[in-house]
């Protein structure tokens, strides 16, 4: 793969990583409640889902989603319902002041697996992510060279840039958490995030395959 192609891929890929979406919103929310480190660590769940999606795209199995309206609809519906569930949980979350010190560390430790699982489920429940990998990554694969090593390199770069995006959104969330330390502000912030997650779920339900929309 030529360096010129990589110079095109990296900024285009990073734009996708930084685009606002359910997972990035989840990072903001997690960081505001549990801290920067917890949100970044929980992002490993999202990366695990993306590793699987990149492997699926590399194997060409994502064509199943493009060809099967039923498979696309089932995954899309499950993902949307999970977003609605998270939105309800966040709407009802306690609005007390953010914990700190040893107590906060204990809460982050106890909740880390749950947060990572949420990140995984939100990413895995969005079939558009697989379609993005299927449509985006192959544009940078040179057909004259072996495809597998190129997919591995592009996938690794995508994951690194995604981790940077996770850290960026978590950083914003951690500072928002300090700003909304007042219970009334925290409640408002939680409900704004809940509304956005619910809207993302609604958008996911209303989305259609590009082929159907064409």
SERO-4910 file (N, C-alpha, C, O; in steps of 0.05 Angstrom, whole numbers):
BEGIN
 pado doro    nc1    nc2    nc3   cac1   cac2   cac3    cc1    cc2    cc3    oc1    oc2    oc3
  Unk    A     17    -24      0      0      0      0     18     25      0     37     27     16
  Unk    A     11     44    -18     28     67    -21     24     87      1      3     89     13
  Unk    A     46    102      8     43    123     29     22    144     21      9    155     38
  Unk    A     20    150     -5      1    170    -14    -28    161     -8    -44    178      0
  Unk    A    -33    135    -11    -60    125     -5    -66    127     25    -88    133     34
  Unk    A    -46    121     41    -49    123     71    -54    152     79    -69    157     98
  Unk    A    -41    171     65    -45    199     72    -74    208     66    -83    227     78
  Unk    A    -87    195     48   -115    201     42   -133    186     63   -153    197     72
  Unk    A   -125    161     69   -141    145     87   -143    156    115   -165    157    126
  Unk    A   -120    164    126   -120    172    155   -139    195    161   -155    192    179
  Unk    A   -138    218    146   -157    239    153   -186    232    148   -204    239    163
  Unk    A   -191    217    126   -218    209    120   -229    190    142   -252    192    150
  Unk    A   -212    172    151   -219    153    172   -224    167    198   -244    161    212
  Unk    A   -207    186    205   -210    200    230   -235    217    231   -248    220    252
  Unk    A   -243    227    208   -269    241    206   -292    223    213   -311    231    227
  Unk    A   -291    198    204   -311    178    211   -310    172    241   -331    171    254
  Unk    A   -286    169    252   -283    163    280   -295    185    298   -307    180    319
  Unk    A   -291    210    290   -299    233    307   -328    241    302   -338    258    317
  Unk    A   -341    230    283   -369    238    278   -386    231    302   -384    209    313
  Unk    A   -403    250    310   -421    244    333   -439    220    327   -449    217    305
  Unk    A   -442    203    346   -458    179    343   -464    167    371   -455    177    391
  Unk    A   -480    145    372   -487    134    397   -463    126    415   -464    131    439
  Unk    A   -443    114    403   -420    106    420   -404    129    431   -397    129    454
  Unk    A   -400    149    414   -386    173    424   -402    188    445   -391    198    464
  Unk    A   -428    189    441   -445    201    462   -444    185    488   -444    196    510
  Unk    A   -442    158    485   -439    141    509   -413    147    524   -413    147    548
  Unk    A   -392    152    509   -366    159    521   -369    185    537   -358    187    560
  Unk    A   -382    205    526   -386    230    540   -402    225    566   -394    236    587
  Unk    A   -423    210    564   -440    205    588   -425    189    609   -426    196    633
  Unk    A   -410    168    601   -395    152    620   -373    169    634   -369    166    658
  Unk    A   -359    186    618   -338    202    630   -349    222    650   -337    228    670
  Unk    A   -373    233    644   -385    253    662   -393    240    688   -394    253    709
  Unk    A   -400    214    688   -409    200    712   -387    186    727   -386    185    751
  Unk    A   -368    173    711   -348    156    724   -320    164    720   -301    153    732
  Unk    A   -315    185    703   -288    195    700   -276    187    673   -285    169    659
  Unk    A   -255    201    666   -241    198    640   -230    170    636   -234    158    616
  Unk    A   -216    160    657   -203    134    654   -223    111    650   -219     93    634
  Unk    A   -245    113    665   -265     92    663   -278     92    635   -282     71    623
  Unk    A   -284    116    624   -296    118    598   -277    107    576   -285     94    558
  Unk    A   -251    114    579   -231    104    559   -229     74    560   -227     61    540
  Unk    A   -228     63    585   -225     34    587   -250     20    577   -248     -1    564
  Unk    A   -273     31    583   -298     19    573   -299     19    543   -312      2    531
  Unk    A   -285     38    530   -284     38    501   -273     13    489   -276      8    465
  Unk    A   -259     -3    504   -248    -29    494   -271    -46    484   -267    -62    466
  Unk    A   -295    -44    497   -318    -59    488   -325    -52    459   -332    -69    443
  Unk    A   -325    -26    453   -330    -17    426   -310    -27    406   -317    -36    385
  Unk    A   -284    -26    414   -263    -35    396   -266    -65    391   -260    -74    369
  Unk    A   -274    -80    411   -278   -109    407   -299   -114    386   -296   -132    369
  Unk    A   -321    -99    387   -342   -102    367   -332    -95    339   -338   -108    320
  Unk    A   -316    -73    338   -306    -65    312   -285    -85    300   -284    -88    276
  Unk    A   -270    -98    318   -252   -118    308   -267   -140    293   -260   -149    272
  Unk    A   -290   -149    306   -306   -169    293   -318   -159    267   -319   -174    247
  Unk    A   -326   -134    266   -338   -123    241   -317   -121    219   -323   -126    196
  Unk    A   -293   -113    226   -272   -111    206   -266   -139    195   -261   -142    171
  Unk    A   -265   -159    213   -260   -186    203   -283   -195    185   -278   -209    164
  Unk    A   -308   -189    192   -330   -196    174   -328   -182    147   -332   -195    127
  Unk    A   -321   -157    147   -318   -142    122   -295   -154    105   -298   -157     81
  Unk    A   -273   -161    118   -250   -173    104   -258   -200     91   -247   -207     70
  Unk    A   -275   -215    105   -284   -241     94   -306   -238     73   -314   -258     61
  Unk    A   -317   -214     70   -338   -210     50   -365   -219     60   -384   -220     45
  Unk    A   -367   -226     86   -393   -236     96   -413   -213    101   -437   -219    105
  Unk    A   -404   -188    100   -423   -166    103   -443   -164     80   -463   -150     82
  Unk    A   -437   -178     59   -456   -179     36   -483   -191     45   -503   -185     33
  Unk    A   -482   -207     67   -508   -218     77   -526   -196     86   -550   -197     80
  Unk    A   -515   -175     99   -532   -153    107   -542   -137     84   -565   -127     84
  Unk    A   -526   -135     63   -535   -120     40   -556   -135     24   -573   -123     12
  Unk    A   -554   -162     25   -573   -178      9   -598   -185     24   -619   -190     12
  Unk    A   -597   -187     50   -619   -197     66   -632   -174     82   -621   -163    101
  Unk    A   -656   -166     74   -671   -146     88   -678   -155    116   -678   -139    135
  Unk    A   -683   -181    120   -691   -192    146   -667   -189    165   -671   -180    188
  Unk    A   -643   -198    157   -620   -196    175   -614   -168    183   -608   -162    206
  Unk    A   -616   -149    164   -611   -121    169   -631   -111    189   -624    -97    208
  Unk    A   -657   -118    185   -678   -107    202   -676   -118    231   -680   -104    250
  Unk    A   -669   -144    233   -667   -156    260   -645   -142    276   -649   -135    299
  Unk    A   -621   -139    264   -599   -127    278   -605    -98    285   -599    -89    307
  Unk    A   -617    -84    265   -624    -56    269   -644    -53    292   -641    -35    308
  Unk    A   -664    -70    293   -685    -68    314   -673    -74    342   -679    -59    361
  Unk    A   -657    -94    344   -645   -101    369   -627    -78    379   -628    -71    402
  Unk    A   -611    -67    361   -594    -44    368   -610    -20    377   -602     -7    396
  Unk    A   -632    -14    363   -649      9    370   -662      5    398   -663     23    414
  Unk    A   -672    -19    403   -684    -25    429   -664    -22    451   -671    -13    473
  Unk    A   -639    -31    447   -619    -28    467   -613      2    473   -608      9    496
  Unk    A   -613     18    452   -609     47    456   -631     59    472   -627     76    489
  Unk    A   -656     50    467   -679     59    482   -676     51    512   -682     67    530
  Unk    A   -666     27    516   -662     18    544   -641     35    558   -646     43    581
  Unk    A   -619     41    544   -599     58    556   -610     86    562   -603     99    582
  Unk    A   -626     96    543   -637    123    547   -655    124    571   -654    143    586
  Unk    A   -671    103    575   -689    102    599   -672    101    625   -678    115    644
  Unk    A   -651     84    624   -634     82    648   -620    109    655   -619    116    678
  Unk    A   -611    123    634   -598    148    638   -617    169    647   -611    186    664
  Unk    A   -642    169    636   -662    188    644   -669    185    674   -674    205    688
  Unk    A   -669    161    684   -676    155    712   -652    155    730   -655    150    754
  Unk    A   -627    160    719   -603    159    736   -604    179    758   -615    201    754
  Unk    A   -593    173    782   -592    192    804   -578    217    797   -558    216    782
  Unk    A   -587    240    806   -575    266    799   -558    277    821   -554    301    823
  Unk    A   -548    260    839   -531    270    861   -505    280    850   -498    275    827
  Unk    A   -489    293    867   -463    303    859   -444    280    851   -446    258    861
  Unk    A   -426    286    832   -408    265    822   -390    255    845   -380    272    860
  Unk    A   -387    229    847   -369    218    868   -340    224    863   -333    229    840
  Unk    A   -324    225    884   -296    230    880   -280    213    900   -291    200    917
  Unk    A   -254    215    896   -236    201    915   -238    171    913   -243    160    892
  Unk    A   -234    157    936   -234    128    937   -261    117    929   -263     96    917
  Unk    A   -283    131    937   -309    121    930   -313    120    900   -324    101    889
  Unk    A   -304    142    886   -307    142    857   -291    120    844   -300    107    825
  Unk    A   -267    115    854   -250     93    843   -264     66    846   -263     50    828
  Unk    A   -277     62    869   -291     37    873   -314     34    855   -319     12    844
  Unk    A   -329     56    850   -352     55    832   -342     49    804   -354     33    790
  Unk    A   -321     61    795   -310     57    768   -302     28    765   -307     15    745
  Unk    A   -289     17    785   -279    -11    784   -303    -30    782   -302    -49    767
  Unk    A   -323    -25    798   -346    -43    798   -362    -42    773   -375    -61    765
  Unk    A   -362    -18    760   -380    -14    737   -366    -18    710   -378    -18    689
  Unk    A   -339    -23    710   -324    -23    686   -334    -43    666   -337    -38    642
  Unk    A   -338    -68    675   -347    -89    658   -375    -82    645   -379    -86    622
  Unk    A   -392    -71    662   -419    -63    651   -416    -41    630   -430    -42    610
  Unk    A   -399    -22    635   -396      0    615   -384    -10    589   -393     -2    568
  Unk    A   -364    -28    591   -352    -40    567   -373    -56    552   -373    -56    527
  Unk    A   -390    -71    566   -410    -86    553   -430    -68    539   -439    -75    517
  Unk    A   -437    -46    551   -455    -27    538   -442    -16    512   -456    -15    491
  Unk    A   -417     -9    513   -403      0    489   -404    -21    467   -409    -15    444
  Unk    A   -399    -46    475   -399    -68    455   -427    -71    443   -429    -74    419
  Unk    A   -448    -71    459   -475    -75    450   -484    -53    431   -497    -58    411
  Unk    A   -477    -28    438   -485     -6    421   -472     -8    394   -484     -3    374
  Unk    A   -446    -14    394   -431    -17    369   -441    -41    352   -446    -38    328
  Unk    A   -444    -63    366   -453    -88    352   -482    -86    342   -489    -99    323
  Unk    A   -498    -69    355   -526    -67    347   -531    -48    325   -554    -43    318
  Unk    A   -510    -37    313   -513    -18    291   -502    -30    265   -478    -30    261
  Unk    A   -520    -41    248   -511    -54    224   -497    -34    204   -483    -43    187
  Unk    A   -503     -9    208   -490     11    190   -460     10    193   -445     16    174
  Unk    A   -450      3    217   -422      2    222   -409    -18    203   -388    -13    191
  Unk    A   -421    -42    201   -411    -63    183   -411    -53    155   -392    -57    139
  Unk    A   -433    -39    147   -435    -29    120   -414     -8    114   -404     -6     92
  Unk    A   -407      8    134   -386     28    131   -360     15    126   -344     23    108
  Unk    A   -354     -6    142   -329    -21    137   -329    -34    109   -308    -35     96
  Unk    A   -352    -43    101   -353    -57     75   -350    -37     52   -337    -43     32
  Unk    A   -361    -13     55   -360      7     34   -335     24     35   -325     33     14
  Unk    A   -325     29     59   -303     48     62   -276     36     59   -259     44     43
  Unk    A   -270     15     75   -243      3     74   -235     -7     47   -212     -3     39
  Unk    A   -253    -21     32   -244    -32      6   -235    -11    -14   -220    -17    -32
  Unk    A   -243     15    -10   -234     36    -28   -204     40    -27   -193     51    -46
  Unk    A   -192     32     -5   -163     37     -1   -147     11     -4   -123     11      2
  Unk    A   -160    -10    -14   -146    -35    -19   -137    -36    -48   -153    -33    -66
  Unk    A   -111    -41    -52   -100    -44    -79   -105    -72    -89    -94    -91    -78
  Unk    A   -122    -75   -110   -128   -102   -119   -104   -118   -130   -105   -142   -134
  Unk    A    -83   -103   -136    -59   -116   -147    -42   -129   -125    -23   -144   -130
  Unk    A    -49   -124    -99    -34   -135    -77    -52   -153    -60    -77   -152    -64
  Unk    A    -40   -169    -43    -56   -186    -25    -75   -170     -8    -67   -150      4
  Unk    A   -100   -178     -7   -121   -162      7   -119   -164     37   -122   -145     51
  Unk    A   -113   -189     47   -113   -193     76    -94   -174     92   -102   -162    111
  Unk    A    -68   -172     83    -50   -154     98    -59   -125     96    -56   -110    115
  Unk    A    -71   -117     74    -81    -90     72   -104    -84     90   -105    -64    103
  Unk    A   -123   -103     91   -145   -101    110   -135   -100    139   -146    -85    155
  Unk    A   -115   -116    145   -104   -116    172    -92    -89    179    -96    -79    201
  Unk    A    -77    -77    160    -65    -51    165    -86    -29    168    -85    -13    187
  Unk    A   -105    -29    149   -126     -9    150   -143    -12    176   -151      8    188
  Unk    A   -149    -37    183   -165    -41    207   -150    -33    232   -162    -21    250
  Unk    A   -124    -38    233   -108    -30    256   -108      1    259   -110     12    281
  Unk    A   -104     14    236   -104     44    237   -131     54    246   -133     74    261
  Unk    A   -153     42    236   -180     50    244   -183     48    274   -194     66    287
  Unk    A   -174     26    285   -178     21    314   -161     41    331   -171     51    351
  Unk    A   -137     47    322   -121     67    336   -134     94    336   -136    108    356
  Unk    A   -144    102    312   -158    128    310   -184    128    326   -192    149    336
  Unk    A   -197    105    327   -222    103    343   -216    107    372   -231    120    387
  Unk    A   -194     96    381   -186    100    409   -180    129    415   -187    139    437
  Unk    A   -168    143    396   -163    172    399   -190    186    402   -193    204    418
  Unk    A   -210    178    385   -236    191    387   -249    185    414   -262    203    425
  Unk    A   -247    161    423   -258    154    450   -246    172    471   -261    183    488
  Unk    A   -220    175    470   -206    192    490   -215    221    488   -219    235    508
  Unk    A   -219    231    463   -227    259    459   -255    264    470   -260    283    484
  Unk    A   -274    245    464   -301    249    475   -302    245    505   -317    258    519
  Unk    A   -286    226    515   -285    222    544   -273    247    558   -282    254    580
  Unk    A   -254    259    546   -242    284    557   -263    305    559   -266    319    579
  Unk    A   -279    308    538   -301    328    538   -321    321    560   -330    338    575
  Unk    A   -328    295    562   -347    287    582   -337    291    610   -353    298    627
  Unk    A   -312    286    615   -301    290    642   -303    319    651   -308    325    674
  Unk    A   -298    337    632   -300    366    639   -329    374    642   -336    391    658
  Unk    A   -347    363    626   -375    368    629   -385    358    656   -401    371    669
  Unk    A   -373    336    665   -381    325    690   -375    344    713   -390    347    732
  Unk    A   -352    358    711   -344    377    732   -363    401    730   -371    412    751
  Unk    A   -370    409    706   -388    432    702   -416    427    713   -429    444    725
  Unk    A   -425    402    709   -452    394    718   -451    380    744   -467    362    749
  Unk    A   -432    387    762   -431    375    788   -455    382    805   -462    366    823
  Unk    A   -468    404    800   -493    412    814   -515    392    806   -519    388    782
  Unk    A   -529    380    825   -549    360    819   -569    368    797   -575    351    780
  Unk    A   -579    392    798   -599    401    778   -587    401    750   -600    393    731
  Unk    A   -562    410    748   -549    410    722   -543    382    713   -545    376    689
  Unk    A   -535    365    732   -529    337    725   -554    323    715   -553    308    695
  Unk    A   -577    328    727   -602    316    718   -608    325    690   -617    309    673
  Unk    A   -605    351    685   -610    362    658   -591    349    638   -600    341    616
  Unk    A   -566    347    645   -546    334    627   -553    305    621   -553    297    598
  Unk    A   -560    290    642   -568    262    638   -592    260    619   -593    242    602
  Unk    A   -611    278    622   -635    276    606   -631    285    578   -644    275    559
  Unk    A   -612    304    574   -605    311    547   -592    288    533   -599    281    510
  Unk    A   -573    275    546   -560    251    535   -580    229    530   -578    215    510
  Unk    A   -599    225    549   -619    204    545   -636    210    521   -643    192    505
  Unk    A   -643    236    517   -659    243    494   -644    239    468   -656    229    448
  Unk    A   -618    245    468   -602    240    443   -599    210    437   -600    202    414
  Unk    A   -595    194    458   -593    165    454   -620    154    443   -620    138    426
  Unk    A   -642    164    455   -668    156    445   -672    164    416   -683    149    400
  Unk    A   -664    188    409   -666    197    381   -649    180    363   -657    174    340
  Unk    A   -625    172    372   -608    155    356   -621    128    352   -620    117    330
  Unk    A   -635    118    373   -650     93    369   -672     95    349   -677     78    333
  Unk    A   -687    118    351   -708    123    332   -697    125    303   -709    115    284
  Unk    A   -674    139    300   -663    141    274   -654    114    263   -656    109    239
  Unk    A   -644     97    281   -636     71    272   -660     54    263   -658     40    243
  Unk    A   -682     57    277   -706     42    268   -717     52    242   -727     37    226
  Unk    A   -714     78    237   -725     90    212   -706     87    189   -714     92    166
  Unk    A   -681     80    194   -662     78    172   -668     56    153   -681     36    161
  Unk    A   -660     59    129   -664     38    108   -638     32     95   -619     48     95
  Unk    A   -637     10     82   -613      2     67   -610     22     44   -629     31     32
  Unk    A   -585     28     38   -580     47     17   -592     37    -10   -601     53    -26
  Unk    A   -591     11    -13   -602      0    -38   -632      5    -40   -642     10    -62
  Unk    A   -646      3    -18   -675      8    -18   -681     37    -23   -701     44    -36
  Unk    A   -664     55    -12   -669     83    -14   -662     94    -42   -672    115    -50
  Unk    A   -645     80    -56   -636     89    -83   -659     88   -103   -655     95   -126
***
